[in-house]
């Protein structure tokens, strides 16, 4: 005996099927529109006005885009010889940069953002830290007034590290950082990287044009300064090592020269040839030390020149500048949305109410039949 494996019937209906069923009822929809035309017109007028008012009142945003690239190291003979010399000095290669991915991540790091926010700039004629400008623009003092910790927070002194801030200042800084760079969603600061061209884009998107521009520029400046420090770290270290070597060689050379002079003065050239071996050794040692001293002095001057002429390995190709075309909400689009959405939901409500009434009548009829 074969079992009947037909799928059991179900009363469930998907949302797509429900919408398709509702759209087929054209006559019903037309009758609903005619019946409730006054209410729909009222909803359209109110919704359209609210949509238009929202688009009109919302401040336009300004995208301050800053594009830069990472400059590759030259492969000339000078850089190769300096690299070899650095290896001899025990400081490894002379790499000044890192991967582009690391640079992109550094843009939004605490170190870079904190230094950028504590940079003094002038906005609308007022000179202050960027962080204080942001507090004023966002009216955070008013929002923080009810918080016993943040109510009296002020940022009057520059800081090199976030740990230098007080607990209240760190809490305020953290809230500001979450606005600029939220953990989820998009914030005021964003960055991207184009693999094909190698161009890194830093964007500050804000309702105040001047603030957006100075923020993006300040972040880039701190990033460039950080990489410049990394670039000069090795050369500064090599300068110190070579300075010690030059001083050491010079000291030994002076001692040998003095010994050679004293020995020559004492003998006055009256000794036999076999007795002059010591003098010859001193002369050879003096010559070798003179060559070593000259070579070390040349390398020292080379590294000093590198340290004085060091430049950051990143170069800007596009700076943001005023005027920036504002990004505004379309009044027409929001007007249309304000008209359509309330009317649509109202019609769906009326249709569902009819369906609910029909279902209620059907249940009553079924109960009467079963009784």
Secondary structure by P-SEA (a helix, b strand, c coil): ccccccccccccccaaaaaaaaaaaaaaaaaaaaaaaaaaaaaaaaaaaaaaaaaaabbbbbbbbbbbbbbbbbbcaaaaaaaaaaaaaccccccccccaaaaaaacccaaaaaaaaabbbbcccccccaaaaaaaaaccccccccccccccccccccccccccccaaaaaaaaaaaaaaccccccccbbbbbbccccbbbbbbbcccaaaaaaaaaaaaaaaaaaaaaaaaaaaaaaaaaaaaaaaaaaaaaaaaaaaaaaaaaaaccccccccaaaaaaaaaaaaaaaaaaaaaaaaaaaaaaaaaacccccccccccccccccccccaaaaaaaaacaaaaaaaaaaaaaaaaaaaaaaaaaaaaaac
